[in-house]
Amino acid sequence: MQATEQGIRISADTMIDLVYTSDDPGSRTLPGKFELGYIPEGFVLSENSVEFPNYIARYYEKGGDYLGVEIQIMDGKAQIVMDNEYTTYYSIQFDSHDALWGSREGGTNLLSWSDDGLVYLISGSLPLNELIRIAENITLSPAPAP
């Protein structure tokens, strides 16, 4: 099941709402295990939280670079609000996913896409090719049976 981008709404010229919808409104749970198979050298995990309906991981590097990974359960609809004031957005494809790439002034980037009832957002002070490499190396494992 592939979700579709429902629409983009811009408010006050400074924020953008990216809305994903799914034809499956059923309840979905976060995967039991979430692994990033690739993290650029020098980045250290500073936050790792799993709270329904989100998984969040944040990494920092000594030089001040950062990396954030978020996974959100769609459950019929998911919305991501992003800065629009200094960001240019492009539709791209990677690894058979339709994605939205945001390139911000100052060199930061974000990458958002949906797959199998989940919405992904990777952002950081890294080039797009690094964000895609991180995305291609995300592994999700099902939660153990009760």
C-alpha positions in Angstrom: 0.0 0.0 0.0 1.5 3.3 -1.0 0.1 6.5 0.5 -0.6 9.5 -1.6 0.4 13.1 -1.1 -3.0 14.7 -0.4 -1.9 18.3 -0.6 0.3 21.1 0.3 -1.1 24.2 2.1 1.0 27.3 2.7 0.1 29.5 5.6 1.3 33.1 6.2 4.1 32.4 3.6 6.3 30.9 6.3 5.0 27.4 6.9 4.0 24.5 4.7 1.6 21.7 5.6 2.4 18.4 3.9 -0.5 16.1 4.2 -0.3 12.4 3.4 -3.4 10.2 3.3 -3.9 6.4 3.0 -6.8 4.3 1.8 -6.3 2.2 4.9 -7.6 4.0 7.9 -6.9 1.0 10.2 -4.8 1.3 13.3 -1.1 0.8 12.7 1.5 0.4 15.3 5.1 1.5 15.3 7.5 -1.2 14.3 9.0 -3.1 17.2 12.6 -2.3 16.1 13.8 0.7 14.1 17.4 0.6 12.8 19.4 3.2 10.9 21.9 1.1 9.0 23.9 4.1 8.0 24.8 7.2 10.0 27.6 9.5 8.7 30.8 9.3 10.6 31.2 11.5 13.7 27.4 11.7 14.5 26.4 10.8 18.0 22.9 9.9 19.1 21.5 12.5 21.5 17.8 11.6 21.6 15.9 8.4 20.9 12.2 8.3 21.7 9.3 6.1 20.8 6.0 7.6 21.7 2.8 6.7 19.8 2.4 7.7 17.0 6.1 8.8 16.5 9.6 7.6 16.5 12.2 10.3 16.8 16.0 10.1 16.7 18.4 13.1 16.8 22.1 13.0 16.2 24.8 15.7 16.5 28.4 16.0 15.3 31.2 17.9 17.1 31.3 20.5 14.3 27.7 21.5 14.9 26.1 19.4 12.2 22.8 17.7 13.0 20.6 14.9 11.8 17.0 14.1 12.7 14.9 11.1 11.7 11.2 10.9 12.4 8.7 8.2 11.6 5.0 8.9 12.1 2.0 6.5 11.9 -0.3 7.6 9.1 -3.5 6.0 10.5 -5.5 7.4 7.5 -3.8 10.8 7.6 -0.5 12.3 8.6 0.5 16.0 8.6 4.0 17.5 8.7 4.4 21.2 9.2 7.7 22.6 7.8 9.3 26.0 7.5 8.7 27.5 4.1 10.3 30.9 4.5 13.8 30.0 3.4 13.2 26.6 1.8 12.8 25.5 -1.8 10.9 22.2 -2.4 11.3 19.7 -5.1 9.6 16.4 -6.0 12.1 13.6 -6.4 12.2 9.8 -6.5 14.6 7.5 -4.7 14.5 3.7 -4.3 11.0 3.7 -5.9 9.6 6.3 -3.5 8.1 9.6 -4.5 9.5 12.1 -2.0 9.6 15.8 -1.2 13.1 17.3 -0.9 13.4 20.7 0.9 16.6 22.6 0.4 17.0 25.4 3.0 19.2 28.5 2.8 22.3 27.8 4.8 22.8 24.2 3.5 20.3 22.2 5.5 18.0 19.7 3.7 15.0 17.6 4.5 13.5 14.5 2.8 9.9 13.3 3.4 8.1 10.3 1.9 5.5 7.7 2.9 5.5 3.9 2.7 3.3 1.2 4.1 1.2 3.4 6.5 4.2 5.4 7.8 5.5 8.9 7.0 9.2 9.5 7.2 11.1 12.8 7.6 14.9 13.0 7.6 16.4 16.5 8.1 19.9 17.8 8.8 22.9 19.8 7.8 23.9 17.2 5.3 23.7 17.0 1.5 20.7 15.3 -0.2 22.8 12.3 -1.2 23.6 11.6 2.5 19.9 11.9 3.5 19.0 9.4 0.7 21.7 7.0 1.8 20.3 7.2 5.4 16.7 6.6 4.1 17.8 3.6 2.0 19.3 2.0 5.0 16.3 2.2 7.4 15.2 -1.2 8.7 11.9 -1.8 10.4 11.1 -5.0 12.2 7.7 -6.0 13.4 6.8 -5.8 17.1 7.0 -9.2 18.9 3.8 -11.0 19.3 2.1 -10.6 22.7 
